[in-house]
Structures are given as C-alpha cells and as structure tokens.
Amino acid sequence: MADRLTVGVAARLSRYLQVLTQARKMGKTRISSQEIAEYTNINATQIRRDLSAFGKFGKRGVGYDIDRLLEQIRSILRTQGQHNIALVGAGRLGQAIASSPIFAEHGINIAAVVDSDPAKVGNPIGNVAVEPYESLGRLVRDKNVVVGVLAVPASGAQKAADDLVAAGVRIIFNYSEALLETPSDVTVHTSNPAVELLHALYFHLT
C-alpha cells in the first residue's frame, strides 16, 4: 500500500466510513458493496476495487463485516485514536457543530471553543465552556489541538486562520465564505452547502 492515498480514494473511503458508522448505529452487522453504493452514489464495482486494494474484507454473497471494515478504513485513513479540535465561533453554527454527536463517533473531540463576544464567554457549548478569543493560542498548545474549525463571519475568518497557524495548527476546516491565504504546509478544507447543492443539482437535473 502506498504511504499516501490519492485525493479521490481518500474522499471515497471517508464516505464509506460515514455509511458504515450509520449502518452500525442502525443495528446492522454486515453490509454489501451494493448497499454502500446506494447510500453513496458510487458504483459498487468501484467500491469493491477501492477496498480490495487494501486487503480482502468481504465475501461474495455475504458482504462486509461492518466492525472489521470500520476498523480497517480508520487505520487506512490514519484516524484511529482521539483528535482534538478547536472551534472558533460560538454562534448558531458553532453551537450546532459542537452539539453534533458525529465528531465523537469518529474520535474527534472538541477540546476548546472561543468567541470574541464577551456575552458568550463562559456559556456551555458541547462539553466545554466558551473561552475568550484571546485564549486561542494557549488553548491550542495546552489541549494539543490538531485541527481548527472556523464558524465565524467571512470578515473574521482570515485573522482566525492566521492565529491558528501561528499557534501551530496545520489543518483548518473553514465554514465561512472567505478565501483564506495560508502557508503551503497548511491544509484548508472549505465547506459551502450552497456550492455542494449546486453540484448535486447539476448532475441530477442535466
């Protein structure tokens, strides 16, 4: 197996991981490539090809053992164990992110939340209390934060990104509409529901 996955393979494995996690929550113990295909819109042949590249996980006519496949994909994606993140922004979006159980299901811990609004400081959000924005650098270091999540207006996103980078964060998940400028060794993932919806509409309506 190559040390580094291609972007396409990593993206598909992440989608398989999401489906497997939900399937286990529904009480399923086995799943077929065709079932995964129905939930992801990825061809079943492609799914089998992706998984067979890393070993033999399933049996024809029987499907995949969900627990074993979850463990293997997490190992391939190097997402085993707990990963601490810092959430910048405790508004409605930040509260929704912090309250979601999805992160914990994948070993992601929201270790710190900061906001520049004094009225929000001290309020509980998720499993932590909101701290002043000025504490961001210290929290990143003290909590061993590896990912920063921006749930702030576009006008404040670049400063927040700069402060995360200065504190040592090299992965930023950007929920704002801002185009961030970061050093070449910093990975930025931008989530824009409107763009993703337009993408889906294009392929389903044309």
Secondary structure, DSSP 8 states (H G I E B T S, - for coil): --SS--HHHHHHHHHHHHHHHHHHHTT--EE-HHHHHHHH---HHHHHHHHHTT---EETTTEEEHHHHHHHHHHHTT--S-EEEEEE--SHHHHHHHH-THHHHTTEEEEEEEES-TTTTT-EETTEEEEEGGGHHHHHHHTTEEEEEE-S-HHHHHHHHHHHHHTT--EEEE-SS------TT-EEEE--HHHHHHHHHHHHH-
